[in-house]
């Protein structure tokens, strides 16, 4: 089975190709320019594998949460390819992608957190299922870092949301077995998480692929920006 996975939902731009039982991958951390970087990245992967798009059996897309623009770039790219070649797709959560490497390394529980800007985080907890893949403990949410519930068991913390001191304080630093606040989602992990759906008939059509934003508000108002700066100055 030949599958192409893409993710542009955060500061990372990545692509991965599952072909002949092996995985080829590209990854680049970049604040912007995902649109310009994604197509060459995909072409390089396809050339390395010696494949044409007509030889792919399906597509996998990181659907967020993350940057509104970044999520749209990845979803639109995959939709275009899948529609053109009439192939099925699978959408994968950015938070699950973050959790998967730690779970694969033996973590019992992982709390993924992505900086949602505007002093908020996207957050979700995961454990490994019987197949070793990330399974959510409840629905992902967006909230202020201080509103995340305290931990009741040891966990591994991953993602840029952990740069907020308020999040570490809310969860309880004593519960953190390890913390990686530079971790970003990778398409190679989306590929791993999506493989069962392709094997078991859990795919969707390109038309059904939707972004996951978790919130509708993109930016703070001027009043909110001033209030946030004032609060930061008072705290510092």
Biotite code that builds the C-alpha atoms (Angstrom):
import biotite.structure as struc

atoms = struc.array([
    struc.Atom([0.000, 0.000, 0.000], chain_id="A", res_id=1, res_name="UNK", atom_name="CA", element="C"),
    struc.Atom([1.402, 3.406, -1.027], chain_id="A", res_id=2, res_name="UNK", atom_name="CA", element="C"),
    struc.Atom([0.265, 6.308, 1.163], chain_id="A", res_id=3, res_name="UNK", atom_name="CA", element="C"),
    struc.Atom([1.245, 9.986, 1.377], chain_id="A", res_id=4, res_name="UNK", atom_name="CA", element="C"),
    struc.Atom([0.879, 11.932, 4.630], chain_id="A", res_id=5, res_name="UNK", atom_name="CA", element="C"),
    struc.Atom([1.155, 15.715, 5.024], chain_id="A", res_id=6, res_name="UNK", atom_name="CA", element="C"),
    struc.Atom([1.052, 18.130, 7.938], chain_id="A", res_id=7, res_name="UNK", atom_name="CA", element="C"),
    struc.Atom([1.273, 21.931, 7.996], chain_id="A", res_id=8, res_name="UNK", atom_name="CA", element="C"),
    struc.Atom([-0.890, 22.720, 11.030], chain_id="A", res_id=9, res_name="UNK", atom_name="CA", element="C"),
    struc.Atom([1.873, 24.232, 13.198], chain_id="A", res_id=10, res_name="UNK", atom_name="CA", element="C"),
    struc.Atom([5.343, 25.689, 12.738], chain_id="A", res_id=11, res_name="UNK", atom_name="CA", element="C"),
    struc.Atom([6.305, 22.375, 11.153], chain_id="A", res_id=12, res_name="UNK", atom_name="CA", element="C"),
    struc.Atom([5.953, 21.504, 7.486], chain_id="A", res_id=13, res_name="UNK", atom_name="CA", element="C"),
    struc.Atom([6.312, 17.776, 6.930], chain_id="A", res_id=14, res_name="UNK", atom_name="CA", element="C"),
    struc.Atom([5.526, 14.960, 4.550], chain_id="A", res_id=15, res_name="UNK", atom_name="CA", element="C"),
    struc.Atom([5.911, 11.199, 4.755], chain_id="A", res_id=16, res_name="UNK", atom_name="CA", element="C"),
    struc.Atom([5.501, 8.400, 2.255], chain_id="A", res_id=17, res_name="UNK", atom_name="CA", element="C"),
    struc.Atom([4.666, 4.792, 3.078], chain_id="A", res_id=18, res_name="UNK", atom_name="CA", element="C"),
    struc.Atom([5.822, 2.609, 0.210], chain_id="A", res_id=19, res_name="UNK", atom_name="CA", element="C"),
    struc.Atom([6.822, -1.046, 0.067], chain_id="A", res_id=20, res_name="UNK", atom_name="CA", element="C"),
    struc.Atom([6.657, -1.402, 3.843], chain_id="A", res_id=21, res_name="UNK", atom_name="CA", element="C"),
    struc.Atom([9.089, 1.453, 4.471], chain_id="A", res_id=22, res_name="UNK", atom_name="CA", element="C"),
    struc.Atom([8.646, 5.110, 5.347], chain_id="A", res_id=23, res_name="UNK", atom_name="CA", element="C"),
    struc.Atom([10.366, 8.064, 3.701], chain_id="A", res_id=24, res_name="UNK", atom_name="CA", element="C"),
    struc.Atom([9.984, 11.433, 5.401], chain_id="A", res_id=25, res_name="UNK", atom_name="CA", element="C"),
    struc.Atom([10.789, 15.130, 5.156], chain_id="A", res_id=26, res_name="UNK", atom_name="CA", element="C"),
    struc.Atom([10.460, 17.667, 7.981], chain_id="A", res_id=27, res_name="UNK", atom_name="CA", element="C"),
    struc.Atom([11.203, 21.375, 8.319], chain_id="A", res_id=28, res_name="UNK", atom_name="CA", element="C"),
    struc.Atom([10.391, 23.767, 11.152], chain_id="A", res_id=29, res_name="UNK", atom_name="CA", element="C"),
    struc.Atom([9.387, 27.116, 9.705], chain_id="A", res_id=30, res_name="UNK", atom_name="CA", element="C"),
    struc.Atom([7.328, 30.033, 11.006], chain_id="A", res_id=31, res_name="UNK", atom_name="CA", element="C"),
    struc.Atom([5.812, 30.698, 7.588], chain_id="A", res_id=32, res_name="UNK", atom_name="CA", element="C"),
    struc.Atom([6.080, 29.741, 3.940], chain_id="A", res_id=33, res_name="UNK", atom_name="CA", element="C"),
    struc.Atom([4.352, 26.361, 4.230], chain_id="A", res_id=34, res_name="UNK", atom_name="CA", element="C"),
    struc.Atom([2.639, 26.813, 0.867], chain_id="A", res_id=35, res_name="UNK", atom_name="CA", element="C"),
    struc.Atom([5.946, 27.354, -0.932], chain_id="A", res_id=36, res_name="UNK", atom_name="CA", element="C"),
    struc.Atom([7.729, 24.517, 0.877], chain_id="A", res_id=37, res_name="UNK", atom_name="CA", element="C"),
    struc.Atom([5.093, 21.792, 0.773], chain_id="A", res_id=38, res_name="UNK", atom_name="CA", element="C"),
    struc.Atom([4.906, 21.055, -2.958], chain_id="A", res_id=39, res_name="UNK", atom_name="CA", element="C"),
    struc.Atom([8.715, 20.729, -3.457], chain_id="A", res_id=40, res_name="UNK", atom_name="CA", element="C"),
    struc.Atom([8.898, 18.557, -0.337], chain_id="A", res_id=41, res_name="UNK", atom_name="CA", element="C"),
    struc.Atom([6.249, 16.218, -1.706], chain_id="A", res_id=42, res_name="UNK", atom_name="CA", element="C"),
    struc.Atom([7.832, 16.110, -5.165], chain_id="A", res_id=43, res_name="UNK", atom_name="CA", element="C"),
    struc.Atom([11.198, 15.200, -3.629], chain_id="A", res_id=44, res_name="UNK", atom_name="CA", element="C"),
    struc.Atom([9.645, 12.338, -1.677], chain_id="A", res_id=45, res_name="UNK", atom_name="CA", element="C"),
    struc.Atom([7.802, 11.010, -4.709], chain_id="A", res_id=46, res_name="UNK", atom_name="CA", element="C"),
    struc.Atom([10.979, 11.194, -6.807], chain_id="A", res_id=47, res_name="UNK", atom_name="CA", element="C"),
    struc.Atom([12.976, 9.373, -4.123], chain_id="A", res_id=48, res_name="UNK", atom_name="CA", element="C"),
    struc.Atom([10.399, 6.587, -4.104], chain_id="A", res_id=49, res_name="UNK", atom_name="CA", element="C"),
    struc.Atom([10.091, 6.558, -7.886], chain_id="A", res_id=50, res_name="UNK", atom_name="CA", element="C"),
    struc.Atom([6.311, 6.951, -7.671], chain_id="A", res_id=51, res_name="UNK", atom_name="CA", element="C"),
    struc.Atom([3.700, 8.971, -9.527], chain_id="A", res_id=52, res_name="UNK", atom_name="CA", element="C"),
    struc.Atom([0.557, 10.244, -7.811], chain_id="A", res_id=53, res_name="UNK", atom_name="CA", element="C"),
    struc.Atom([-1.540, 7.733, -9.745], chain_id="A", res_id=54, res_name="UNK", atom_name="CA", element="C"),
    struc.Atom([0.340, 4.989, -7.878], chain_id="A", res_id=55, res_name="UNK", atom_name="CA", element="C"),
    struc.Atom([-0.757, 6.213, -4.442], chain_id="A", res_id=56, res_name="UNK", atom_name="CA", element="C"),
    struc.Atom([-3.584, 4.337, -2.705], chain_id="A", res_id=57, res_name="UNK", atom_name="CA", element="C"),
    struc.Atom([-4.578, 7.169, -0.384], chain_id="A", res_id=58, res_name="UNK", atom_name="CA", element="C"),
    struc.Atom([-3.702, 10.318, 1.517], chain_id="A", res_id=59, res_name="UNK", atom_name="CA", element="C"),
    struc.Atom([-3.341, 11.307, 5.169], chain_id="A", res_id=60, res_name="UNK", atom_name="CA", element="C"),
    struc.Atom([-3.649, 14.845, 6.448], chain_id="A", res_id=61, res_name="UNK", atom_name="CA", element="C"),
    struc.Atom([-2.927, 16.557, 9.736], chain_id="A", res_id=62, res_name="UNK", atom_name="CA", element="C"),
    struc.Atom([-6.207, 18.386, 10.355], chain_id="A", res_id=63, res_name="UNK", atom_name="CA", element="C"),
    struc.Atom([-5.283, 20.447, 13.410], chain_id="A", res_id=64, res_name="UNK", atom_name="CA", element="C"),
    struc.Atom([-5.774, 21.997, 15.802], chain_id="A", res_id=65, res_name="UNK", atom_name="CA", element="C"),
    struc.Atom([-3.094, 24.524, 15.047], chain_id="A", res_id=66, res_name="UNK", atom_name="CA", element="C"),
    struc.Atom([-2.617, 27.637, 12.964], chain_id="A", res_id=67, res_name="UNK", atom_name="CA", element="C"),
    struc.Atom([-5.786, 28.487, 11.028], chain_id="A", res_id=68, res_name="UNK", atom_name="CA", element="C"),
    struc.Atom([-3.784, 29.208, 7.875], chain_id="A", res_id=69, res_name="UNK", atom_name="CA", element="C"),
    struc.Atom([-1.525, 26.193, 8.344], chain_id="A", res_id=70, res_name="UNK", atom_name="CA", element="C"),
    struc.Atom([-4.419, 23.782, 8.793], chain_id="A", res_id=71, res_name="UNK", atom_name="CA", element="C"),
    struc.Atom([-6.131, 25.125, 5.667], chain_id="A", res_id=72, res_name="UNK", atom_name="CA", element="C"),
    struc.Atom([-2.962, 24.731, 3.584], chain_id="A", res_id=73, res_name="UNK", atom_name="CA", element="C"),
    struc.Atom([-2.595, 21.040, 4.391], chain_id="A", res_id=74, res_name="UNK", atom_name="CA", element="C"),
    struc.Atom([-6.276, 20.182, 4.080], chain_id="A", res_id=75, res_name="UNK", atom_name="CA", element="C"),
    struc.Atom([-6.607, 22.010, 0.756], chain_id="A", res_id=76, res_name="UNK", atom_name="CA", element="C"),
    struc.Atom([-3.478, 20.360, -0.649], chain_id="A", res_id=77, res_name="UNK", atom_name="CA", element="C"),
    struc.Atom([-4.638, 16.858, 0.256], chain_id="A", res_id=78, res_name="UNK", atom_name="CA", element="C"),
    struc.Atom([-8.170, 17.486, -0.953], chain_id="A", res_id=79, res_name="UNK", atom_name="CA", element="C"),
    struc.Atom([-6.868, 18.619, -4.322], chain_id="A", res_id=80, res_name="UNK", atom_name="CA", element="C"),
    struc.Atom([-4.711, 15.542, -4.790], chain_id="A", res_id=81, res_name="UNK", atom_name="CA", element="C"),
    struc.Atom([-7.308, 13.089, -3.498], chain_id="A", res_id=82, res_name="UNK", atom_name="CA", element="C"),
    struc.Atom([-10.074, 14.538, -5.668], chain_id="A", res_id=83, res_name="UNK", atom_name="CA", element="C"),
    struc.Atom([-7.883, 14.602, -8.766], chain_id="A", res_id=84, res_name="UNK", atom_name="CA", element="C"),
    struc.Atom([-6.894, 10.954, -8.364], chain_id="A", res_id=85, res_name="UNK", atom_name="CA", element="C"),
    struc.Atom([-10.109, 9.717, -6.704], chain_id="A", res_id=86, res_name="UNK", atom_name="CA", element="C"),
    struc.Atom([-8.355, 8.354, -3.628], chain_id="A", res_id=87, res_name="UNK", atom_name="CA", element="C"),
    struc.Atom([-9.566, 7.985, -0.004], chain_id="A", res_id=88, res_name="UNK", atom_name="CA", element="C"),
    struc.Atom([-8.200, 10.068, 2.842], chain_id="A", res_id=89, res_name="UNK", atom_name="CA", element="C"),
    struc.Atom([-7.766, 9.962, 6.616], chain_id="A", res_id=90, res_name="UNK", atom_name="CA", element="C"),
    struc.Atom([-7.517, 13.031, 8.862], chain_id="A", res_id=91, res_name="UNK", atom_name="CA", element="C"),
    struc.Atom([-5.288, 12.856, 11.956], chain_id="A", res_id=92, res_name="UNK", atom_name="CA", element="C"),
    struc.Atom([-5.213, 15.137, 15.006], chain_id="A", res_id=93, res_name="UNK", atom_name="CA", element="C"),
    struc.Atom([-2.104, 17.265, 15.516], chain_id="A", res_id=94, res_name="UNK", atom_name="CA", element="C"),
    struc.Atom([-2.297, 16.514, 19.243], chain_id="A", res_id=95, res_name="UNK", atom_name="CA", element="C"),
    struc.Atom([-2.335, 12.749, 18.638], chain_id="A", res_id=96, res_name="UNK", atom_name="CA", element="C"),
    struc.Atom([0.644, 13.093, 16.315], chain_id="A", res_id=97, res_name="UNK", atom_name="CA", element="C"),
    struc.Atom([2.539, 14.863, 19.089], chain_id="A", res_id=98, res_name="UNK", atom_name="CA", element="C"),
    struc.Atom([1.735, 12.137, 21.596], chain_id="A", res_id=99, res_name="UNK", atom_name="CA", element="C"),
    struc.Atom([2.629, 9.145, 19.430], chain_id="A", res_id=100, res_name="UNK", atom_name="CA", element="C"),
    struc.Atom([6.462, 9.211, 19.699], chain_id="A", res_id=101, res_name="UNK", atom_name="CA", element="C"),
    struc.Atom([6.361, 9.359, 23.506], chain_id="A", res_id=102, res_name="UNK", atom_name="CA", element="C"),
    struc.Atom([3.791, 6.561, 23.699], chain_id="A", res_id=103, res_name="UNK", atom_name="CA", element="C"),
    struc.Atom([5.870, 4.457, 21.303], chain_id="A", res_id=104, res_name="UNK", atom_name="CA", element="C"),
    struc.Atom([8.850, 5.023, 23.618], chain_id="A", res_id=105, res_name="UNK", atom_name="CA", element="C"),
    struc.Atom([6.903, 3.597, 26.560], chain_id="A", res_id=106, res_name="UNK", atom_name="CA", element="C"),
    struc.Atom([5.131, 6.560, 28.186], chain_id="A", res_id=107, res_name="UNK", atom_name="CA", element="C"),
    struc.Atom([2.000, 5.504, 30.075], chain_id="A", res_id=108, res_name="UNK", atom_name="CA", element="C"),
    struc.Atom([0.240, 8.825, 29.567], chain_id="A", res_id=109, res_name="UNK", atom_name="CA", element="C"),
    struc.Atom([1.011, 11.872, 27.439], chain_id="A", res_id=110, res_name="UNK", atom_name="CA", element="C"),
    struc.Atom([-0.448, 15.353, 27.644], chain_id="A", res_id=111, res_name="UNK", atom_name="CA", element="C"),
    struc.Atom([-0.072, 17.147, 24.315], chain_id="A", res_id=112, res_name="UNK", atom_name="CA", element="C"),
    struc.Atom([-0.336, 20.933, 24.283], chain_id="A", res_id=113, res_name="UNK", atom_name="CA", element="C"),
    struc.Atom([0.022, 23.282, 21.314], chain_id="A", res_id=114, res_name="UNK", atom_name="CA", element="C"),
    struc.Atom([0.343, 27.049, 21.715], chain_id="A", res_id=115, res_name="UNK", atom_name="CA", element="C"),
    struc.Atom([-2.954, 28.418, 20.379], chain_id="A", res_id=116, res_name="UNK", atom_name="CA", element="C"),
    struc.Atom([-1.780, 32.034, 20.721], chain_id="A", res_id=117, res_name="UNK", atom_name="CA", element="C"),
    struc.Atom([-3.972, 34.616, 22.462], chain_id="A", res_id=118, res_name="UNK", atom_name="CA", element="C"),
    struc.Atom([-2.805, 33.125, 25.802], chain_id="A", res_id=119, res_name="UNK", atom_name="CA", element="C"),
    struc.Atom([-4.536, 29.814, 25.123], chain_id="A", res_id=120, res_name="UNK", atom_name="CA", element="C"),
    struc.Atom([-3.495, 26.230, 24.426], chain_id="A", res_id=121, res_name="UNK", atom_name="CA", element="C"),
    struc.Atom([-4.912, 23.304, 22.497], chain_id="A", res_id=122, res_name="UNK", atom_name="CA", element="C"),
    struc.Atom([-4.635, 20.316, 24.810], chain_id="A", res_id=123, res_name="UNK", atom_name="CA", element="C"),
    struc.Atom([-5.504, 16.602, 24.991], chain_id="A", res_id=124, res_name="UNK", atom_name="CA", element="C"),
    struc.Atom([-4.331, 13.569, 26.975], chain_id="A", res_id=125, res_name="UNK", atom_name="CA", element="C"),
    struc.Atom([-3.446, 10.223, 25.401], chain_id="A", res_id=126, res_name="UNK", atom_name="CA", element="C"),
    struc.Atom([-2.604, 6.642, 26.327], chain_id="A", res_id=127, res_name="UNK", atom_name="CA", element="C"),
    struc.Atom([-1.459, 3.813, 24.075], chain_id="A", res_id=128, res_name="UNK", atom_name="CA", element="C"),
    struc.Atom([-4.141, 1.459, 22.786], chain_id="A", res_id=129, res_name="UNK", atom_name="CA", element="C"),
    struc.Atom([-3.663, -2.279, 22.362], chain_id="A", res_id=130, res_name="UNK", atom_name="CA", element="C"),
    struc.Atom([-2.032, -1.548, 19.009], chain_id="A", res_id=131, res_name="UNK", atom_name="CA", element="C"),
    struc.Atom([0.404, 0.910, 20.583], chain_id="A", res_id=132, res_name="UNK", atom_name="CA", element="C"),
    struc.Atom([-1.244, 3.910, 18.915], chain_id="A", res_id=133, res_name="UNK", atom_name="CA", element="C"),
    struc.Atom([-2.418, 7.080, 20.624], chain_id="A", res_id=134, res_name="UNK", atom_name="CA", element="C"),
    struc.Atom([-5.918, 6.898, 22.096], chain_id="A", res_id=135, res_name="UNK", atom_name="CA", element="C"),
    struc.Atom([-7.469, 10.085, 23.536], chain_id="A", res_id=136, res_name="UNK", atom_name="CA", element="C"),
    struc.Atom([-8.649, 10.374, 27.132], chain_id="A", res_id=137, res_name="UNK", atom_name="CA", element="C"),
    struc.Atom([-11.515, 12.736, 26.434], chain_id="A", res_id=138, res_name="UNK", atom_name="CA", element="C"),
    struc.Atom([-12.022, 15.327, 23.729], chain_id="A", res_id=139, res_name="UNK", atom_name="CA", element="C"),
    struc.Atom([-9.322, 17.890, 22.840], chain_id="A", res_id=140, res_name="UNK", atom_name="CA", element="C"),
    struc.Atom([-10.055, 21.412, 24.000], chain_id="A", res_id=141, res_name="UNK", atom_name="CA", element="C"),
    struc.Atom([-8.837, 24.984, 23.778], chain_id="A", res_id=142, res_name="UNK", atom_name="CA", element="C"),
    struc.Atom([-8.506, 26.957, 26.980], chain_id="A", res_id=143, res_name="UNK", atom_name="CA", element="C"),
    struc.Atom([-6.272, 29.235, 29.029], chain_id="A", res_id=144, res_name="UNK", atom_name="CA", element="C"),
    struc.Atom([-3.182, 27.382, 30.305], chain_id="A", res_id=145, res_name="UNK", atom_name="CA", element="C"),
    struc.Atom([-4.258, 27.892, 33.914], chain_id="A", res_id=146, res_name="UNK", atom_name="CA", element="C"),
    struc.Atom([-7.603, 26.166, 33.200], chain_id="A", res_id=147, res_name="UNK", atom_name="CA", element="C"),
    struc.Atom([-6.089, 22.770, 32.380], chain_id="A", res_id=148, res_name="UNK", atom_name="CA", element="C"),
    struc.Atom([-7.026, 20.237, 35.059], chain_id="A", res_id=149, res_name="UNK", atom_name="CA", element="C"),
    struc.Atom([-4.365, 19.112, 37.555], chain_id="A", res_id=150, res_name="UNK", atom_name="CA", element="C"),
    struc.Atom([-2.731, 15.784, 36.816], chain_id="A", res_id=151, res_name="UNK", atom_name="CA", element="C"),
    struc.Atom([-3.663, 12.719, 38.862], chain_id="A", res_id=152, res_name="UNK", atom_name="CA", element="C"),
    struc.Atom([-0.963, 10.429, 37.454], chain_id="A", res_id=153, res_name="UNK", atom_name="CA", element="C"),
    struc.Atom([2.573, 10.770, 36.082], chain_id="A", res_id=154, res_name="UNK", atom_name="CA", element="C"),
    struc.Atom([2.697, 11.986, 32.491], chain_id="A", res_id=155, res_name="UNK", atom_name="CA", element="C"),
    struc.Atom([4.976, 13.044, 29.664], chain_id="A", res_id=156, res_name="UNK", atom_name="CA", element="C"),
    struc.Atom([4.449, 16.608, 28.441], chain_id="A", res_id=157, res_name="UNK", atom_name="CA", element="C"),
    struc.Atom([4.966, 17.450, 24.760], chain_id="A", res_id=158, res_name="UNK", atom_name="CA", element="C"),
    struc.Atom([4.300, 20.452, 22.559], chain_id="A", res_id=159, res_name="UNK", atom_name="CA", element="C"),
    struc.Atom([4.788, 24.200, 22.372], chain_id="A", res_id=160, res_name="UNK", atom_name="CA", element="C"),
    struc.Atom([1.924, 24.873, 24.777], chain_id="A", res_id=161, res_name="UNK", atom_name="CA", element="C"),
    struc.Atom([4.187, 23.789, 27.619], chain_id="A", res_id=162, res_name="UNK", atom_name="CA", element="C"),
    struc.Atom([6.157, 27.000, 27.218], chain_id="A", res_id=163, res_name="UNK", atom_name="CA", element="C"),
    struc.Atom([3.444, 28.603, 29.336], chain_id="A", res_id=164, res_name="UNK", atom_name="CA", element="C"),
    struc.Atom([4.514, 28.534, 32.970], chain_id="A", res_id=165, res_name="UNK", atom_name="CA", element="C"),
    struc.Atom([0.828, 28.715, 33.909], chain_id="A", res_id=166, res_name="UNK", atom_name="CA", element="C"),
    struc.Atom([0.228, 25.342, 32.238], chain_id="A", res_id=167, res_name="UNK", atom_name="CA", element="C"),
    struc.Atom([3.061, 23.666, 34.121], chain_id="A", res_id=168, res_name="UNK", atom_name="CA", element="C"),
    struc.Atom([1.751, 25.129, 37.365], chain_id="A", res_id=169, res_name="UNK", atom_name="CA", element="C"),
    struc.Atom([-1.848, 24.083, 36.676], chain_id="A", res_id=170, res_name="UNK", atom_name="CA", element="C"),
    struc.Atom([-0.969, 20.483, 35.824], chain_id="A", res_id=171, res_name="UNK", atom_name="CA", element="C"),
    struc.Atom([1.576, 20.165, 38.608], chain_id="A", res_id=172, res_name="UNK", atom_name="CA", element="C"),
    struc.Atom([5.289, 20.054, 37.850], chain_id="A", res_id=173, res_name="UNK", atom_name="CA", element="C"),
    struc.Atom([5.784, 17.107, 40.214], chain_id="A", res_id=174, res_name="UNK", atom_name="CA", element="C"),
    struc.Atom([3.720, 14.910, 37.880], chain_id="A", res_id=175, res_name="UNK", atom_name="CA", element="C"),
    struc.Atom([5.838, 15.653, 34.805], chain_id="A", res_id=176, res_name="UNK", atom_name="CA", element="C"),
    struc.Atom([8.141, 12.743, 34.013], chain_id="A", res_id=177, res_name="UNK", atom_name="CA", element="C"),
    struc.Atom([9.637, 14.673, 31.113], chain_id="A", res_id=178, res_name="UNK", atom_name="CA", element="C"),
    struc.Atom([8.852, 17.807, 29.142], chain_id="A", res_id=179, res_name="UNK", atom_name="CA", element="C"),
    struc.Atom([9.600, 18.678, 25.506], chain_id="A", res_id=180, res_name="UNK", atom_name="CA", element="C"),
    struc.Atom([8.225, 22.121, 24.689], chain_id="A", res_id=181, res_name="UNK", atom_name="CA", element="C"),
    struc.Atom([9.923, 22.142, 21.274], chain_id="A", res_id=182, res_name="UNK", atom_name="CA", element="C"),
    struc.Atom([8.093, 19.066, 19.965], chain_id="A", res_id=183, res_name="UNK", atom_name="CA", element="C"),
    struc.Atom([6.080, 19.571, 16.775], chain_id="A", res_id=184, res_name="UNK", atom_name="CA", element="C"),
    struc.Atom([3.724, 17.224, 14.899], chain_id="A", res_id=185, res_name="UNK", atom_name="CA", element="C"),
    struc.Atom([5.285, 15.110, 12.153], chain_id="A", res_id=186, res_name="UNK", atom_name="CA", element="C"),
    struc.Atom([3.641, 13.564, 9.115], chain_id="A", res_id=187, res_name="UNK", atom_name="CA", element="C"),
    struc.Atom([5.484, 10.295, 9.765], chain_id="A", res_id=188, res_name="UNK", atom_name="CA", element="C"),
    struc.Atom([3.492, 9.889, 12.979], chain_id="A", res_id=189, res_name="UNK", atom_name="CA", element="C"),
    struc.Atom([0.251, 10.748, 11.178], chain_id="A", res_id=190, res_name="UNK", atom_name="CA", element="C"),
    struc.Atom([1.088, 7.961, 8.756], chain_id="A", res_id=191, res_name="UNK", atom_name="CA", element="C"),
    struc.Atom([1.489, 5.455, 11.578], chain_id="A", res_id=192, res_name="UNK", atom_name="CA", element="C"),
    struc.Atom([-1.767, 6.543, 13.207], chain_id="A", res_id=193, res_name="UNK", atom_name="CA", element="C"),
    struc.Atom([-3.732, 6.324, 9.948], chain_id="A", res_id=194, res_name="UNK", atom_name="CA", element="C"),
    struc.Atom([-2.545, 2.932, 8.713], chain_id="A", res_id=195, res_name="UNK", atom_name="CA", element="C"),
    struc.Atom([-5.230, 0.960, 10.621], chain_id="A", res_id=196, res_name="UNK", atom_name="CA", element="C"),
    struc.Atom([-7.983, 3.029, 8.965], chain_id="A", res_id=197, res_name="UNK", atom_name="CA", element="C"),
    struc.Atom([-6.707, 2.058, 5.525], chain_id="A", res_id=198, res_name="UNK", atom_name="CA", element="C"),
    struc.Atom([-6.435, -1.588, 6.509], chain_id="A", res_id=199, res_name="UNK", atom_name="CA", element="C"),
    struc.Atom([-9.865, -1.708, 8.177], chain_id="A", res_id=200, res_name="UNK", atom_name="CA", element="C"),
    struc.Atom([-11.944, 0.411, 5.826], chain_id="A", res_id=201, res_name="UNK", atom_name="CA", element="C"),
    struc.Atom([-12.055, 3.506, 8.031], chain_id="A", res_id=202, res_name="UNK", atom_name="CA", element="C"),
    struc.Atom([-11.186, 6.041, 5.352], chain_id="A", res_id=203, res_name="UNK", atom_name="CA", element="C"),
    struc.Atom([-13.312, 8.962, 4.132], chain_id="A", res_id=204, res_name="UNK", atom_name="CA", element="C"),
    struc.Atom([-13.705, 10.751, 0.824], chain_id="A", res_id=205, res_name="UNK", atom_name="CA", element="C"),
    struc.Atom([-11.823, 13.953, 0.039], chain_id="A", res_id=206, res_name="UNK", atom_name="CA", element="C"),
    struc.Atom([-15.098, 15.886, 0.275], chain_id="A", res_id=207, res_name="UNK", atom_name="CA", element="C"),
    struc.Atom([-15.511, 14.722, 3.877], chain_id="A", res_id=208, res_name="UNK", atom_name="CA", element="C"),
    struc.Atom([-12.071, 15.900, 5.016], chain_id="A", res_id=209, res_name="UNK", atom_name="CA", element="C"),
    struc.Atom([-12.518, 18.859, 7.362], chain_id="A", res_id=210, res_name="UNK", atom_name="CA", element="C"),
    struc.Atom([-10.124, 21.003, 9.413], chain_id="A", res_id=211, res_name="UNK", atom_name="CA", element="C"),
    struc.Atom([-10.279, 20.908, 13.216], chain_id="A", res_id=212, res_name="UNK", atom_name="CA", element="C"),
    struc.Atom([-9.938, 24.422, 14.616], chain_id="A", res_id=213, res_name="UNK", atom_name="CA", element="C"),
    struc.Atom([-11.517, 24.034, 18.112], chain_id="A", res_id=214, res_name="UNK", atom_name="CA", element="C"),
    struc.Atom([-12.282, 27.737, 18.102], chain_id="A", res_id=215, res_name="UNK", atom_name="CA", element="C"),
    struc.Atom([-13.653, 30.321, 15.696], chain_id="A", res_id=216, res_name="UNK", atom_name="CA", element="C"),
    struc.Atom([-11.743, 33.382, 16.871], chain_id="A", res_id=217, res_name="UNK", atom_name="CA", element="C"),
    struc.Atom([-8.507, 34.131, 14.993], chain_id="A", res_id=218, res_name="UNK", atom_name="CA", element="C"),
    struc.Atom([-7.132, 37.233, 16.749], chain_id="A", res_id=219, res_name="UNK", atom_name="CA", element="C"),
    struc.Atom([-7.525, 39.421, 19.795], chain_id="A", res_id=220, res_name="UNK", atom_name="CA", element="C"),
    struc.Atom([-9.303, 42.757, 19.540], chain_id="A", res_id=221, res_name="UNK", atom_name="CA", element="C"),
    struc.Atom([-7.224, 45.888, 20.162], chain_id="A", res_id=222, res_name="UNK", atom_name="CA", element="C"),
    struc.Atom([-8.772, 46.181, 23.614], chain_id="A", res_id=223, res_name="UNK", atom_name="CA", element="C"),
    struc.Atom([-7.854, 42.568, 24.409], chain_id="A", res_id=224, res_name="UNK", atom_name="CA", element="C"),
    struc.Atom([-4.314, 43.091, 23.107], chain_id="A", res_id=225, res_name="UNK", atom_name="CA", element="C"),
    struc.Atom([-3.857, 46.123, 25.404], chain_id="A", res_id=226, res_name="UNK", atom_name="CA", element="C"),
    struc.Atom([-5.278, 44.215, 28.362], chain_id="A", res_id=227, res_name="UNK", atom_name="CA", element="C"),
    struc.Atom([-2.945, 41.280, 27.691], chain_id="A", res_id=228, res_name="UNK", atom_name="CA", element="C"),
    struc.Atom([0.084, 43.580, 27.475], chain_id="A", res_id=229, res_name="UNK", atom_name="CA", element="C"),
    struc.Atom([-0.920, 45.297, 30.701], chain_id="A", res_id=230, res_name="UNK", atom_name="CA", element="C"),
    struc.Atom([-1.335, 41.977, 32.497], chain_id="A", res_id=231, res_name="UNK", atom_name="CA", element="C"),
    struc.Atom([2.035, 40.776, 31.240], chain_id="A", res_id=232, res_name="UNK", atom_name="CA", element="C"),
    struc.Atom([3.729, 44.018, 32.372], chain_id="A", res_id=233, res_name="UNK", atom_name="CA", element="C"),
    struc.Atom([2.103, 43.772, 35.816], chain_id="A", res_id=234, res_name="UNK", atom_name="CA", element="C"),
    struc.Atom([3.218, 40.176, 36.200], chain_id="A", res_id=235, res_name="UNK", atom_name="CA", element="C"),
    struc.Atom([6.750, 40.855, 35.068], chain_id="A", res_id=236, res_name="UNK", atom_name="CA", element="C"),
])
